[in-house]
Amino acid sequence: MHVAEKKKGKFQHSSFLAGGATTAAGRLVAHDGVLEAIWPYSGHYHPTEENFMEFISFLEEHHVDLTNVKR
């Protein structure tokens, strides 16, 4: 998983895979290590609802508390 702040002219998520295939893509908001919001928005990868749900399942399987996470 690659998570980073978006900064123009810097390394981006699309750079990480050189535009290649990915399982999921989107945006998230976290403060002090706590996930607050997540949504499947990406201008490059156009993730599907299925991709998003796969990622949600991945987080749940790794014991990420999604109780108060906005979607």
C-alpha positions as CSV (number, residue, x, y, z in Angstrom):
1,M,0.0,0.0,0.0
2,H,1.3,3.5,-0.9
3,V,-0.1,6.5,1.0
4,A,1.3,10.0,0.5
5,E,0.3,13.6,0.5
6,K,-0.4,14.8,-3.0
7,K,2.1,17.5,-4.0
8,K,2.4,18.9,-7.6
9,G,5.7,17.9,-9.2
10,K,6.5,15.2,-6.7
11,F,6.3,11.4,-6.7
12,Q,2.6,10.4,-7.1
13,H,0.7,7.2,-6.7
14,S,0.6,6.8,-10.5
15,S,4.4,7.1,-10.5
16,F,4.7,4.2,-8.0
17,L,3.3,1.7,-10.5
18,A,4.2,3.6,-13.7
19,G,0.5,3.7,-14.5
20,G,0.2,-0.1,-14.3
21,A,-2.6,-2.2,-12.8
22,T,-3.6,-1.9,-9.2
23,T,-6.2,-3.6,-7.0
24,A,-7.6,-0.4,-5.5
25,A,-7.0,3.4,-5.6
26,G,-8.6,6.4,-3.9
27,R,-8.1,9.0,-1.2
28,L,-8.1,8.9,2.5
29,V,-7.9,11.3,5.5
30,A,-6.0,10.3,8.6
31,H,-5.0,12.3,11.7
32,D,-2.5,11.1,14.3
33,G,-2.6,7.6,12.7
34,V,-6.4,7.4,12.9
35,L,-8.3,6.8,9.7
36,E,-11.2,9.3,9.4
37,A,-12.4,9.1,5.8
38,I,-11.9,7.0,2.7
39,W,-13.4,7.1,-0.7
40,P,-12.6,5.5,-4.1
41,Y,-11.7,8.6,-6.1
42,S,-8.7,8.5,-8.5
43,G,-8.3,10.4,-11.7
44,H,-5.9,7.8,-13.1
45,Y,-7.2,4.4,-12.1
46,H,-11.0,4.9,-12.0
47,P,-11.6,2.3,-9.3
48,T,-14.9,0.4,-9.3
49,E,-17.2,-0.2,-6.4
50,E,-15.8,-3.8,-6.3
51,N,-12.2,-2.5,-6.1
52,F,-13.3,-0.2,-3.2
53,M,-15.0,-3.1,-1.3
54,E,-11.9,-5.3,-1.8
55,F,-9.8,-2.6,-0.1
56,I,-12.4,-2.2,2.7
57,S,-12.2,-6.0,3.2
58,F,-8.4,-5.8,3.3
59,L,-8.5,-3.1,6.0
60,E,-11.0,-5.2,8.0
61,E,-8.9,-8.3,7.7
62,H,-5.9,-6.3,9.1
63,H,-8.0,-5.1,12.1
64,V,-8.4,-1.5,11.0
65,D,-11.4,0.0,13.0
66,L,-13.8,1.4,10.4
67,T,-16.6,2.2,12.8
68,N,-16.3,6.0,12.6
69,V,-14.7,6.2,9.1
70,K,-16.7,8.4,6.6
71,R,-17.2,6.8,3.2
